[in-house]
Amino acid sequence: YAPLTPLSFIERAAAVYGDRAAVVYGEARRRTWREVRERCVRVAAALAARFGVARGDVVAVLSPNVPAMYELHFAVPMAGAVLCTFNTRHDAPMVSALLKHSGAKVFLVESSLLDVGRAALKRLADSEPGAASIPVLVTISDDAGQDSGRAADYDYEGLIKSAPSEFDIRWPADELDPITLNYTSGTTSRPKGVVYNHRGAYLNTIGTVLAYDITPIPTYLWTVPMFHCNGWHLPWGVAMQGGTNVCLRHFTAALIFDSIARHGVTHMGGAPTVLNMIVNAPAADRRPLPGTVRVMTGGAPPPPRVLAEMEELGFAVYHIYGLTETYGPATVCAWMPEWDALPAEERARLKARQGFQHVAMEEVDVKDPTTLESVPRDGEAVGEVMFRGNTVMSGYYKDITATKESMAGGWLHTGDLAVRHRDGYIQLKDRAKDIIISGGENISSIEVESVIFSHPAVLEAAVVARPDDHWGETPCAFVKLKDGTIATEAEIIGFCRERLPHFMAPKTVVFEDLPKTSTGKTQKFVLREKARAMGSLTKIGN
Ligand code: ATP
């Protein structure tokens, strides 16, 4: 049998849909599937011939969503190598640490990030003088066909031009061969490396295409960074359908609306922060949508108010939940077409359950983390979400201890707490690390945040535990207000007390910008530190 691999998607796209636009970028750049495949093969040939890239070698990339970044999702595996994409907001010390950890042989850096890339390489060289393991630098310049002009660099376009014309694609010898090495977001700790294999990537792509209705011929707008696992299955998924990728180097609400109208976008992705940006766009930045645009969002809890406003604008929202460790999306909350025919009351009940997850791409359960017993399906008992199956990672790269911990009993322990409802739906409560325990009661920070979000002046909110001498912990909210609005601490607290049991309402509200990872996740550990530094609100014995 032939191993399952996403490489078959681009082969098919070039053979069957060869003349269709595969990648569109800016005003002038448009390449067909035949052209993109040809370029990918040449890059693979150059990696092998110029740099001796062999099966299993790691090729690292630091780049925004430019066409070359898209091509590398195919070109690197075509060379039999493992693609490793870095977060574009990492600084030089982090990039250097990840280059070292990944053991990358070649490092491709887009021109706007060259300073970080060079500084990271220098750091690596300084830390290991004389080491043979310093990767070769290749620059990706934004202008097609232009060399970077730096004599010492290899240039992506130059490599394509001078590549050997003959090259046999290195199909995986085994479908469990690695295809990508993906680092987690680093929301709770240092990023951990997760290895994906060809089979898992192939199956997750099919699952995503089905769950997310990526049909019939999608025009996909890249508003998720391609370096992030939310993005990974989509390069392959769009190829599978012979659709068009609209690449955006950076995005603003105006650019998003403009690209949707100009290219007839049918699908896009976006972290909750991107959705927030869209619903808060000033009228001058908005354009009418050419049709329904399906948006996949997740990675952090999207506020229900933002989801509802997106739907009012004409977007169909697919709320996903997943982890790097599950190849990205693992469960989806989507509106079922047959629900349209239900009575209004039932439709309203189902709408209110936005965020309940029901379409699972792998075996999912909510379990007691110690006994691994499933929690009762009563909507009350809290357990840990666990996965197993073809699209669950086999382990962390070079970290046996962390692998053993997270895969205990053969299930991936996600660290996320949830309840299971009678009909099987899973409702996420919180990350175990983010849950607040006040006076012995568990408080889901997500539930408190969604109430604060529904306040009209609030743009963003995050709730963390503040240590307390009497209660143990109390909820402390960090809030960013919309431009030109005013709200006081007492008002936000009062607003929550009207809508939540009193113990759940924040006792402290701080107005400031929220620290974020580049994928739009709030770094609660930073806020937790701030709340800890505030000390106890209740002073016992004073
Ligand atoms: P690190 O593991 O490095 O600390 P991270 O956990 O953010 O970072 P990712 O794999 O990018 O790494 O994110 C997975 C986590 O994101 C999940 O475990 C969950 O806590 C959160 N998450 C993802 N989707 C959702 C969602 N729809 N609602 C709530 N939380 C979500």
Residues whose N, C-alpha, C, O or C-beta is under 5 A from the ligand:
A	BS01	ATP	T184 S185 G186 T187 T188 S189 R190 P191 K192 G298 G299 A300 P301 I320 Y321 G322 L323 T324 E325 T414 D416 R431
